[in-house]
Amino acid sequence: MDLGIKGRRALILGGSKGIGFRCAELLAAEGADITLAARDGSRLAAAARAISAQAPDRRIEVSSVDIASEDGFQRICSLDSVFDILLIMMARPREIALDALNRADYGEAILAYGANATMIAHHFLGGMIERRFGRIVSVLGTSAKAPDSSHIVSNAARTSHVAAMASLARNVAAQGVTSNCVLAGPTATPTLRKNWERRAEDLGLSYFAYEAQRLERTPAARLGQPSEIAALCAFLCSEHAAFVTGQSIVVDGGAHASLF
């Protein structure tokens, strides 16, 4: 399927690895020019080289920033606003234990993660409305829909962002701009591996024993692959998805047992 995005410009926040990198590969293959933003400059450069090798006719740029910081937020917003597609790989804030929860740290985390991501989307919205084409896709964990009791701060940051994106979507749908969220279940990324290794160690388990426990909750009985999440994101960025907006789509191998 031709996604109809040849010549479009895409900004991918968190595009140097995992799902974000796979999204960049797919969009570049479909003819989009790509700007990758992430914290690790060397990893960004490697990602850009890999994508350029596969799509040598596309413009691939990088910006080494941490969007959770004030400096990173300002630097992203200083980029020219001619982006037709914005993909946001939502980072998870540092978790704060219930007995250590305090107003200052909680507020800082919500601002740095949920609010910054929302305001970056808002920043690039004007140009999309002017061109009457825009696609905003945020990729988060399923805890935005089914909160995990051990992730109080992350749940709040993600859910606030989902709510804002749904509201935004309904304000700009008539101008050809869509906004959707993809809620990914456990996916085979370096970040997930690192998190699960830490949790396994805390429980006195091997990584594989812990993974087996987690996968018991997933009817598909396996981890998702970054390319599977990226394929949905790429479709939502296409001209064919113009009537899909304001939605939060769960991709988790059937683990979330809900009709809606």
Backbone as JSON, one array per atom type, in Angstrom:
{
  "sequence": "MDLGIKGRRALILGGSKGIGFRCAELLAAEGADITLAARDGSRLAAAARAISAQAPDRRIEVSSVDIASEDGFQRICSLDSVFDILLIMMARPREIALDALNRADYGEAILAYGANATMIAHHFLGGMIERRFGRIVSVLGTSAKAPDSSHIVSNAARTSHVAAMASLARNVAAQGVTSNCVLAGPTATPTLRKNWERRAEDLGLSYFAYEAQRLERTPAARLGQPSEIAALCAFLCSEHAAFVTGQSIVVDGGAHASLF",
  "N": [[0.83, -1.2, 0.0], [0.6, 2.15, -0.92], [1.38, 4.76, 1.11], [0.93, 7.41, 0.64], [2.55, 9.57, 1.43], [4.82, 10.59, 0.31], [7.44, 12.88, 0.1], [6.59, 14.27, 2.31], [7.37, 15.7, 5.54], [8.75, 14.37, 8.47], [8.94, 14.36, 11.98], [10.48, 12.61, 14.5], [10.33, 11.87, 17.75], [12.41, 10.35, 19.97], [13.54, 8.6, 18.18], [15.82, 7.03, 17.75], [16.09, 4.37, 18.36], [14.52, 1.13, 18.9], [10.94, 1.16, 18.76], [10.56, 3.74, 17.69], [12.72, 4.02, 15.89], [12.07, 2.01, 14.04], [9.7, 3.05, 13.06], [10.75, 5.31, 11.75], [12.26, 4.08, 9.73], [10.2, 2.89, 8.18], [8.66, 5.14, 7.36], [10.56, 6.6, 5.93], [11.07, 4.79, 3.87], [8.68, 5.04, 2.56], [8.95, 7.44, 1.38], [9.15, 9.77, 2.89], [10.82, 12.61, 4.34], [13.06, 12.68, 7.08], [13.43, 13.7, 10.45], [15.23, 12.88, 13.2], [15.03, 12.75, 16.7], [16.61, 12.49, 19.8], [18.23, 11.53, 22.91], [20.85, 10.41, 22.88], [23.59, 11.13, 21.12], [25.48, 9.63, 19.55], [24.12, 7.26, 19.05], [21.98, 8.29, 17.63], [23.3, 9.19, 15.31], [24.15, 6.76, 14.25], [21.67, 5.57, 13.73], [20.67, 7.32, 11.8], [22.5, 6.88, 9.72], [21.92, 4.21, 9.11], [19.26, 4.38, 8.19], [19.58, 6.1, 6.02], [21.08, 4.47, 4.35], [19.19, 2.65, 3.52], [17.26, 4.25, 2.36], [18.38, 6.15, 0.31], [17.69, 8.43, -1.12], [16.32, 10.13, 0.5], [16.05, 12.89, 2.82], [17.73, 12.89, 5.8], [17.84, 13.96, 9.03], [19.22, 14.89, 12.25], [18.67, 15.52, 15.75], [20.07, 16.06, 18.75], [18.65, 15.82, 21.7], [17.04, 16.1, 24.91], [13.83, 15.82, 25.5], [12.49, 15.97, 27.86], [13.71, 17.84, 29.36], [14.04, 21.37, 30.07], [15.73, 22.78, 28.36], [15.93, 20.98, 26.21], [13.26, 20.9, 25.36], [12.91, 23.56, 24.49], [14.75, 23.63, 22.4], [13.75, 21.75, 20.58], [11.39, 23.05, 19.91], [12.45, 25.16, 18.6], [13.08, 24.34, 16.13], [12.35, 24.58, 12.61], [8.92, 24.88, 11.71], [7.82, 23.28, 9.75], [6.69, 20.54, 9.63], [4.97, 17.7, 8.68], [4.27, 15.39, 9.88], [4.29, 14.09, 13.09], [5.76, 12.04, 15.37], [5.69, 10.75, 18.59], [7.57, 9.18, 20.9], [6.78, 8.26, 23.9], [8.57, 8.82, 26.79], [9.25, 7.24, 29.94], [8.78, 8.6, 33.12], [10.97, 8.9, 36.03], [10.16, 6.65, 38.52], [8.3, 7.18, 41.52], [8.13, 6.02, 44.74], [5.2, 5.13, 46.62], [5.28, 5.85, 49.35], [7.13, 7.84, 49.25], [6.17, 9.81, 47.71], [5.79, 13.13, 46.65], [4.72, 16.55, 46.35], [6.34, 18.32, 44.83], [8.2, 16.69, 43.3], [6.38, 15.08, 41.96], [4.87, 16.95, 40.46], [6.92, 18.0, 38.85], [7.63, 15.77, 37.3], [5.26, 15.29, 35.84], [5.16, 17.64, 34.34], [7.6, 17.51, 32.87], [7.36, 15.21, 31.3], [4.56, 14.38, 30.47], [3.37, 17.02, 29.98], [5.34, 18.43, 28.45], [5.53, 16.85, 26.11], [2.92, 17.14, 25.12], [2.82, 19.92, 24.63], [4.79, 20.22, 22.72], [3.58, 18.94, 20.55], [1.48, 20.74, 20.23], [2.93, 22.98, 19.46], [3.77, 22.45, 16.82], [1.44, 22.31, 15.5], [0.19, 24.49, 14.21], [1.4, 24.86, 11.67], [0.65, 22.49, 10.41], [-2.12, 22.78, 10.29], [-2.26, 24.99, 8.6], [-1.3, 23.9, 6.2], [-3.2, 22.04, 5.83], [-2.88, 19.36, 6.32], [-1.89, 16.95, 8.56], [-0.35, 14.72, 10.82], [-0.34, 13.35, 13.93], [1.08, 11.17, 16.15], [1.23, 9.48, 19.13], [3.15, 7.27, 21.02], [2.7, 5.1, 23.61], [2.73, 3.25, 26.74], [0.45, 0.6, 27.69], [-0.46, 1.23, 30.18], [-1.56, 3.7, 30.23], [-4.19, 3.29, 29.72], [-4.97, 1.16, 31.31], [-4.13, 1.47, 34.34], [-1.1, 0.71, 36.04], [-0.51, -0.42, 39.24], [1.94, 0.02, 40.41], [3.13, 2.17, 39.22], [2.7, 5.08, 39.69], [3.36, 7.79, 39.03], [4.16, 7.62, 36.31], [1.79, 6.59, 35.17], [0.06, 8.79, 35.55], [1.31, 10.86, 34.06], [1.25, 9.83, 31.47], [-1.49, 9.32, 31.02], [-2.56, 11.88, 31.2], [-1.45, 13.04, 28.93], [-2.62, 11.49, 26.87], [-5.32, 12.22, 27.17], [-5.16, 14.95, 26.55], [-4.32, 14.83, 23.86], [-6.51, 13.59, 22.68], [-8.47, 15.54, 23.03], [-7.33, 17.65, 21.59], [-7.4, 16.51, 19.03], [-10.07, 16.61, 18.26], [-10.47, 19.27, 17.9], [-9.13, 19.97, 15.6], [-9.74, 18.32, 13.5], [-11.32, 18.98, 11.26], [-9.59, 20.47, 9.79], [-7.9, 18.79, 8.49], [-6.06, 17.51, 10.07], [-4.94, 14.91, 12.1], [-4.89, 13.18, 15.26], [-3.66, 10.68, 17.21], [-3.25, 7.99, 19.6], [-1.07, 5.3, 20.25], [-1.15, 2.5, 22.14], [1.08, 0.51, 23.44], [1.66, -2.86, 24.3], [3.89, -5.09, 26.19], [6.92, -4.94, 24.52], [9.58, -6.04, 22.46], [12.12, -4.39, 23.12], [15.25, -2.63, 23.74], [14.91, -1.04, 26.03], [12.74, -2.2, 27.41], [13.86, -4.7, 28.01], [15.94, -3.95, 29.76], [14.44, -2.84, 31.9], [12.93, -5.08, 32.73], [14.94, -6.85, 33.45], [15.91, -5.58, 35.73], [13.65, -5.71, 37.4], [13.38, -8.49, 37.61], [15.72, -9.13, 38.99], [15.2, -7.83, 41.42], [13.2, -9.46, 42.36], [14.49, -11.81, 42.72], [14.67, -13.56, 40.58], [15.52, -15.23, 37.47], [16.03, -13.56, 34.33], [14.58, -14.81, 32.26], [12.75, -16.37, 33.62], [11.21, -14.41, 34.81], [10.23, -13.12, 32.53], [8.67, -15.19, 31.46], [6.65, -15.34, 33.4], [5.41, -12.83, 33.02], [4.5, -13.07, 30.4], [2.5, -14.9, 30.65], [0.22, -13.46, 30.98], [-0.48, -12.64, 28.5], [-2.35, -13.37, 25.74], [-1.25, -13.88, 23.16], [1.14, -14.96, 23.83], [3.79, -14.06, 23.61], [6.33, -11.53, 23.26], [5.63, -8.32, 21.79], [6.8, -7.1, 18.61], [8.98, -4.42, 17.67], [8.62, -3.62, 15.0], [6.0, -4.33, 14.49], [4.44, -2.59, 16.01], [5.29, -0.24, 14.85], [4.28, -0.5, 12.25], [1.53, -0.04, 12.52], [1.65, 2.62, 13.42], [2.75, 3.84, 11.14], [0.66, 3.51, 9.3], [-1.29, 5.13, 10.53], [-0.13, 7.55, 10.05], [-0.58, 7.94, 7.43], [-2.21, 9.02, 4.32], [-4.46, 7.52, 4.09], [-5.56, 7.2, 6.57], [-7.16, 9.29, 7.29], [-9.65, 9.56, 8.46], [-9.48, 8.58, 10.95], [-9.18, 9.55, 14.12], [-8.42, 11.01, 17.32], [-8.23, 8.71, 18.8], [-7.27, 5.95, 20.96], [-5.35, 3.31, 20.53], [-4.98, 0.01, 21.35], [-2.26, -2.21, 21.31], [-1.39, -5.16, 22.05], [-1.22, -7.94, 21.95], [-3.59, -9.05, 22.79], [-3.9, -8.86, 25.55], [-5.25, -6.91, 27.04], [-8.3, -7.16, 28.29], [-10.96, -6.11, 27.15], [-13.95, -4.85, 25.67], [-13.94, -2.38, 24.48]],
  "CA": [[0.0, 0.0, 0.0], [1.27, 3.44, -0.94], [0.81, 5.54, 2.2], [0.62, 8.76, 0.18], [3.29, 10.57, 2.21], [6.07, 10.94, -0.35], [7.76, 14.3, 0.18], [6.21, 14.82, 3.61], [8.45, 15.78, 6.54], [8.38, 13.72, 9.73], [9.78, 14.51, 13.17], [10.26, 11.46, 15.36], [10.95, 12.05, 19.06], [12.74, 9.01, 20.43], [13.66, 7.84, 16.94], [17.14, 6.42, 17.53], [16.09, 2.93, 18.65], [13.23, 0.51, 19.2], [9.77, 1.45, 17.94], [10.78, 4.99, 16.97], [13.62, 3.75, 14.76], [11.31, 1.25, 13.05], [8.8, 4.03, 12.42], [11.56, 6.11, 10.83], [12.56, 3.23, 8.57], [9.01, 2.72, 7.35], [8.27, 6.4, 6.75], [11.57, 6.92, 4.91], [10.83, 3.89, 2.74], [7.49, 5.55, 1.88], [9.28, 8.68, 0.71], [9.16, 10.94, 3.77], [12.09, 13.09, 4.89], [13.0, 12.33, 8.5], [14.27, 14.28, 11.5], [15.26, 12.05, 14.4], [15.45, 13.44, 17.92], [16.79, 11.61, 20.97], [19.28, 12.03, 23.8], [22.18, 9.85, 22.62], [24.05, 11.6, 19.82], [26.13, 8.58, 18.77], [23.08, 6.34, 18.6], [21.25, 9.01, 16.58], [24.1, 9.18, 14.09], [24.1, 5.39, 13.71], [20.33, 5.36, 13.19], [20.57, 8.1, 10.56], [23.27, 6.19, 8.68], [21.19, 3.0, 8.72], [18.09, 4.76, 7.4], [20.07, 6.64, 4.75], [21.52, 3.36, 3.5], [18.0, 2.01, 2.98], [16.51, 5.24, 1.6], [19.42, 7.14, 0.02], [17.16, 9.64, -1.75], [15.59, 10.93, 1.48], [16.84, 13.74, 3.72], [17.68, 12.39, 7.17], [18.51, 14.88, 9.93], [19.17, 14.47, 13.65], [18.75, 16.56, 16.79], [20.36, 15.4, 20.03], [17.97, 16.58, 22.76], [16.21, 15.42, 25.9], [12.63, 16.66, 25.52], [12.01, 16.11, 29.23], [14.4, 18.99, 29.97], [13.61, 22.67, 29.53], [16.58, 23.1, 27.21], [15.53, 20.12, 25.1], [11.95, 21.36, 24.91], [13.09, 24.8, 23.73], [15.49, 23.34, 21.16], [12.82, 21.12, 19.63], [10.45, 24.07, 19.45], [13.16, 26.14, 17.77], [13.16, 23.8, 14.77], [11.3, 25.17, 11.78], [7.66, 24.19, 12.01], [7.27, 22.64, 8.56], [6.6, 19.09, 9.76], [3.63, 17.19, 8.39], [4.07, 14.2, 10.7], [5.0, 14.1, 14.38], [5.64, 10.84, 16.19], [6.24, 10.96, 19.92], [7.78, 7.98, 21.7], [6.71, 8.8, 25.25], [9.47, 8.26, 27.79], [8.65, 7.01, 31.27], [9.5, 9.34, 34.17], [11.45, 8.14, 37.18], [9.03, 6.31, 39.39], [8.41, 7.58, 42.91], [7.37, 5.1, 45.57], [4.04, 5.75, 47.25], [5.63, 6.48, 50.63], [8.04, 8.96, 49.01], [5.51, 10.73, 46.79], [5.68, 14.51, 47.14], [4.12, 17.45, 45.37], [7.35, 18.9, 43.95], [8.69, 15.7, 42.35], [5.24, 14.65, 41.15], [4.59, 18.01, 39.5], [8.04, 18.09, 37.91], [7.55, 14.64, 36.37], [4.13, 15.51, 34.94], [5.56, 18.7, 33.43], [8.7, 17.11, 32.01], [7.0, 14.13, 30.39], [3.26, 14.59, 29.87], [3.12, 18.38, 29.5], [6.27, 18.79, 27.38], [5.13, 16.15, 24.89], [1.69, 17.77, 24.63], [3.09, 21.26, 24.13], [5.54, 20.07, 21.46], [2.55, 18.69, 19.54], [0.78, 22.0, 20.03], [3.83, 23.91, 18.77], [3.84, 22.16, 15.38], [0.07, 22.19, 15.0], [-0.19, 25.6, 13.34], [1.85, 24.6, 10.3], [-0.17, 21.42, 9.86], [-3.43, 23.36, 9.97], [-2.08, 25.86, 7.44], [-1.14, 23.06, 5.01], [-4.38, 21.17, 5.82], [-2.47, 17.96, 6.45], [-1.04, 16.72, 9.71], [-0.53, 13.45, 11.52], [0.36, 13.27, 15.22], [0.92, 9.84, 16.76], [2.0, 9.27, 20.36], [3.28, 5.86, 21.39], [2.82, 4.98, 25.06], [2.39, 1.93, 27.25], [-0.97, 0.35, 27.95], [-0.84, 1.74, 31.51], [-2.37, 4.89, 30.03], [-5.58, 2.83, 29.69], [-5.16, 0.27, 32.46], [-3.01, 1.88, 35.2], [-0.34, -0.26, 36.82], [-0.49, 0.1, 40.61], [3.3, 0.34, 40.84], [3.67, 3.27, 38.42], [1.79, 6.18, 39.94], [3.76, 8.99, 38.29], [4.09, 7.32, 34.89], [0.38, 6.52, 34.79], [-0.52, 10.13, 35.51], [1.91, 11.61, 32.95], [0.78, 9.28, 30.19], [-2.93, 9.5, 30.86], [-2.82, 13.3, 30.93], [-1.09, 13.29, 27.53], [-3.65, 10.87, 26.03], [-6.51, 13.05, 27.25], [-4.91, 16.18, 25.8], [-4.28, 14.51, 22.44], [-7.89, 13.32, 22.25], [-9.14, 16.83, 22.95], [-6.73, 18.36, 20.46], [-7.84, 15.89, 17.78], [-11.43, 17.03, 17.91], [-10.42, 20.68, 17.55], [-8.44, 20.21, 14.32], [-10.09, 17.3, 12.52], [-11.85, 19.6, 10.05], [-8.48, 21.09, 9.06], [-7.07, 17.75, 7.89], [-5.04, 17.07, 11.03], [-5.38, 13.85, 13.0], [-4.06, 12.92, 16.44], [-4.01, 9.39, 17.79], [-2.27, 7.36, 20.48], [-0.89, 3.85, 20.15], [-0.81, 1.99, 23.47], [1.79, -0.74, 23.16], [1.97, -3.79, 25.38], [5.31, -5.42, 26.25], [7.53, -5.01, 23.19], [10.98, -6.44, 22.56], [13.02, -3.26, 22.92], [16.3, -2.59, 24.76], [14.4, -0.43, 27.26], [11.97, -3.21, 28.14], [14.8, -5.71, 28.53], [16.62, -3.37, 30.92], [13.47, -2.74, 32.99], [12.57, -6.41, 33.21], [16.11, -7.42, 34.14], [15.95, -4.98, 37.05], [12.56, -6.26, 38.2], [13.7, -9.88, 37.88], [16.73, -9.14, 40.05], [14.54, -7.46, 42.67], [12.38, -10.59, 42.8], [15.32, -12.99, 42.86], [14.39, -14.46, 39.47], [16.25, -15.02, 36.23], [15.25, -12.76, 33.38], [13.66, -15.64, 31.49], [11.64, -16.77, 34.51], [10.34, -13.25, 34.94], [9.55, -12.94, 31.24], [7.62, -16.21, 31.34], [5.55, -14.9, 34.26], [4.72, -11.71, 32.38], [3.82, -13.5, 29.17], [1.29, -15.65, 31.0], [-0.91, -12.52, 30.9], [-0.64, -12.24, 27.11], [-2.85, -14.49, 24.92], [-0.35, -14.17, 22.05], [2.24, -15.73, 24.43], [5.11, -13.57, 23.18], [6.49, -10.08, 23.21], [5.44, -7.67, 20.5], [8.0, -6.66, 17.92], [8.9, -3.0, 17.32], [8.11, -3.44, 13.64], [4.55, -4.48, 14.51], [3.9, -1.33, 16.51], [5.62, 0.77, 13.85], [3.41, -0.65, 11.09], [0.29, 0.69, 12.83], [1.98, 4.05, 13.43], [2.92, 4.29, 9.76], [-0.67, 3.63, 8.71], [-1.95, 6.31, 11.1], [0.5, 8.72, 9.44], [-0.84, 7.93, 5.99], [-3.4, 9.71, 3.83], [-5.6, 6.61, 4.2], [-6.07, 7.22, 7.94], [-7.67, 10.64, 7.53], [-10.92, 9.53, 9.23], [-9.16, 8.0, 12.25], [-8.58, 10.59, 14.96], [-8.87, 11.05, 18.71], [-8.34, 7.34, 19.3], [-6.16, 5.29, 21.65], [-5.43, 1.96, 19.99], [-4.16, -0.92, 22.12], [-1.57, -3.26, 20.54], [-0.74, -5.88, 23.16], [-1.38, -9.39, 21.86], [-4.86, -9.48, 23.41], [-3.82, -8.87, 27.02], [-6.25, -6.02, 27.63], [-9.57, -7.84, 28.07], [-12.03, -5.12, 27.14], [-14.59, -4.73, 24.37], [-13.69, -1.05, 23.91]],
  "C": [[0.87, 1.25, 0.0], [0.61, 4.32, 0.12], [0.49, 6.98, 1.81], [1.36, 9.85, 0.93], [4.64, 10.93, 1.58], [6.27, 12.45, -0.33], [7.32, 14.97, 1.46], [7.43, 14.85, 4.54], [7.96, 15.23, 7.86], [9.42, 13.99, 10.8], [9.46, 13.37, 14.11], [11.05, 11.66, 16.66], [11.15, 10.68, 19.69], [12.96, 8.07, 19.26], [14.96, 7.11, 16.73], [17.16, 4.92, 17.76], [14.65, 2.44, 18.8], [12.13, 0.88, 18.23], [9.98, 2.71, 17.1], [11.66, 4.8, 15.75], [12.89, 2.99, 13.67], [10.31, 2.14, 12.33], [9.56, 4.84, 11.38], [11.9, 5.33, 9.58], [11.37, 3.15, 7.62], [8.63, 4.01, 6.64], [9.27, 6.83, 5.68], [11.38, 6.06, 3.67], [9.63, 4.34, 1.91], [7.72, 6.93, 1.27], [9.26, 9.92, 1.57], [10.59, 11.32, 4.13], [11.96, 13.06, 6.42], [13.94, 13.21, 9.32], [14.12, 13.43, 12.74], [15.72, 12.87, 15.58], [15.53, 12.44, 19.06], [17.98, 12.14, 21.76], [20.68, 11.64, 23.38], [22.64, 10.22, 21.21], [24.68, 10.52, 18.96], [25.11, 7.58, 18.24], [22.24, 7.0, 17.49], [22.0, 8.95, 15.26], [24.06, 7.81, 13.43], [22.74, 5.11, 13.08], [20.17, 6.1, 11.87], [21.32, 7.42, 9.42], [22.51, 4.96, 8.18], [19.99, 3.33, 7.84], [18.51, 5.31, 6.04], [20.51, 5.54, 3.8], [20.33, 2.68, 2.84], [17.19, 2.95, 2.09], [17.43, 6.39, 1.23], [18.91, 8.44, -0.6], [16.41, 10.55, -0.78], [16.54, 11.77, 2.32], [16.64, 13.24, 5.15], [18.5, 13.32, 8.05], [18.37, 14.39, 11.36], [19.23, 15.69, 14.56], [18.92, 15.85, 18.13], [19.8, 16.24, 21.17], [17.28, 15.62, 23.72], [14.95, 16.26, 26.07], [12.03, 16.79, 26.91], [12.66, 17.28, 29.95], [13.88, 20.28, 29.35], [14.42, 23.05, 28.31], [16.17, 22.28, 25.99], [14.2, 20.54, 24.5], [12.1, 22.6, 24.03], [13.79, 24.53, 22.41], [14.61, 22.66, 20.13], [11.88, 22.17, 19.06], [11.12, 25.15, 18.62], [13.37, 25.63, 16.35], [12.09, 24.48, 13.92], [10.06, 24.28, 11.86], [7.05, 23.46, 10.82], [7.4, 21.12, 8.68], [5.14, 18.69, 9.53], [3.25, 16.05, 9.33], [4.91, 14.35, 11.96], [4.71, 12.79, 15.1], [6.37, 11.05, 17.49], [6.35, 9.61, 20.62], [7.85, 8.44, 23.16], [7.66, 8.08, 26.2], [8.73, 8.09, 29.11], [9.44, 7.78, 32.31], [10.02, 8.4, 35.26], [10.3, 7.89, 38.14], [9.32, 6.74, 40.84], [7.54, 6.66, 43.75], [6.27, 5.84, 46.31], [4.42, 6.48, 48.54], [6.59, 7.65, 50.48], [7.42, 10.01, 48.1], [5.39, 12.12, 47.41], [5.27, 15.42, 46.0], [5.15, 17.96, 44.36], [7.81, 17.9, 42.88], [7.58, 15.23, 41.41], [4.94, 15.69, 40.07], [5.67, 18.14, 38.45], [7.97, 16.98, 36.86], [6.41, 14.81, 35.37], [4.47, 16.58, 33.9], [6.58, 18.2, 32.41], [8.29, 16.08, 30.97], [5.64, 14.39, 29.72], [3.08, 15.96, 29.24], [4.05, 18.76, 28.36], [5.88, 18.13, 26.06], [3.89, 16.79, 24.28], [1.98, 19.12, 24.01], [3.96, 21.24, 22.87], [4.56, 19.81, 20.32], [1.82, 19.98, 19.21], [1.63, 22.98, 19.22], [3.8, 23.7, 17.26], [2.47, 22.12, 14.72], [-0.28, 23.27, 13.98], [0.18, 25.37, 11.89], [1.04, 23.5, 9.65], [-1.54, 21.94, 9.45], [-3.33, 24.22, 8.71], [-1.99, 25.05, 6.15], [-2.3, 22.08, 4.84], [-4.0, 19.7, 5.69], [-1.56, 17.85, 7.67], [-1.37, 15.39, 10.35], [0.32, 13.48, 12.79], [0.05, 11.91, 15.82], [1.82, 9.77, 17.98], [1.99, 7.79, 20.7], [3.58, 5.77, 22.88], [2.57, 3.53, 25.45], [0.9, 1.81, 27.53], [-1.41, 0.84, 29.34], [-1.61, 3.06, 31.4], [-3.85, 4.55, 30.01], [-5.92, 1.98, 30.9], [-4.01, 0.51, 33.43], [-2.42, 0.73, 36.01], [-0.17, 0.33, 38.23], [0.91, 0.52, 41.07], [3.89, 1.54, 40.1], [2.76, 4.49, 38.51], [2.12, 7.39, 39.06], [3.66, 8.76, 36.78], [2.65, 7.25, 34.4], [-0.21, 7.91, 34.6], [0.0, 10.93, 34.32], [1.34, 11.13, 31.62], [-0.7, 9.53, 29.97], [-3.27, 10.95, 30.58], [-2.51, 13.63, 29.47], [-2.14, 12.7, 26.59], [-4.91, 11.73, 26.01], [-6.33, 14.34, 26.45], [-4.91, 15.93, 24.3], [-5.67, 14.22, 21.89], [-8.67, 14.62, 22.11], [-8.64, 17.64, 21.76], [-7.28, 17.84, 19.14], [-9.19, 16.44, 17.32], [-11.5, 18.52, 17.56], [-9.89, 20.92, 16.14], [-8.81, 19.21, 13.23], [-10.57, 17.91, 11.2], [-10.78, 20.27, 9.2], [-7.51, 20.06, 8.48], [-5.97, 17.22, 8.79], [-5.63, 16.0, 11.94], [-4.39, 13.68, 14.15], [-4.54, 11.64, 17.09], [-2.89, 8.9, 18.7], [-2.25, 5.86, 20.23], [-0.38, 3.37, 21.51], [-0.23, 0.6, 23.31], [1.96, -1.57, 24.42], [3.46, -4.11, 25.38], [5.9, -5.71, 24.87], [9.02, -5.23, 23.33], [11.9, -5.3, 22.17], [14.12, -3.31, 23.98], [15.81, -2.02, 26.09], [13.6, -1.43, 28.07], [12.89, -4.25, 28.76], [15.48, -5.2, 29.8], [15.68, -3.3, 32.13], [13.13, -4.1, 33.58], [13.73, -7.1, 33.9], [16.2, -6.88, 35.56], [14.85, -5.55, 37.95], [12.82, -7.72, 38.55], [14.71, -10.0, 39.02], [16.11, -8.8, 41.4], [13.74, -8.62, 43.25], [13.19, -11.87, 42.99], [15.09, -14.02, 41.77], [15.38, -14.24, 38.34], [15.38, -14.18, 35.3], [14.19, -13.61, 32.69], [12.5, -16.14, 32.34], [10.66, -15.61, 34.67], [9.56, -13.0, 33.65], [8.42, -13.94, 31.07], [6.41, -15.86, 32.2], [4.74, -13.8, 33.59], [3.92, -12.16, 31.16], [2.62, -14.39, 29.43], [0.04, -14.77, 30.89], [-1.26, -12.16, 29.45], [-1.12, -13.42, 26.27], [-1.93, -14.85, 23.75], [0.89, -14.93, 22.51], [3.62, -15.33, 23.92], [5.14, -12.07, 23.34], [6.1, -9.56, 21.82], [6.78, -7.3, 19.9], [7.88, -5.17, 17.56], [8.32, -2.75, 15.94], [6.6, -3.56, 13.58], [3.87, -3.21, 15.0], [4.11, -0.24, 15.46], [4.7, 0.69, 12.63], [2.08, 0.07, 11.31], [0.54, 2.2, 12.82], [2.09, 4.59, 12.01], [1.57, 4.45, 9.07], [-1.38, 4.88, 9.22], [-1.36, 7.61, 10.56], [0.13, 8.89, 7.97], [-2.05, 8.77, 5.62], [-4.64, 8.85, 3.98], [-6.25, 6.64, 5.58], [-6.72, 8.56, 8.29], [-8.94, 10.68, 8.37], [-10.73, 8.87, 10.6], [-8.5, 9.08, 13.1], [-9.2, 10.57, 16.35], [-8.95, 9.69, 19.36], [-7.08, 6.91, 20.05], [-6.27, 3.81, 21.34], [-4.45, 1.06, 20.74], [-3.58, -1.99, 21.19], [-0.78, -4.08, 21.55], [-0.94, -7.39, 23.12], [-2.61, -9.92, 22.56], [-4.9, -9.44, 24.92], [-4.89, -8.02, 27.67], [-7.64, -6.56, 27.3], [-10.73, -6.86, 28.21], [-12.63, -5.07, 25.74], [-14.24, -3.41, 23.69], [-12.41, -0.47, 24.49]]
}
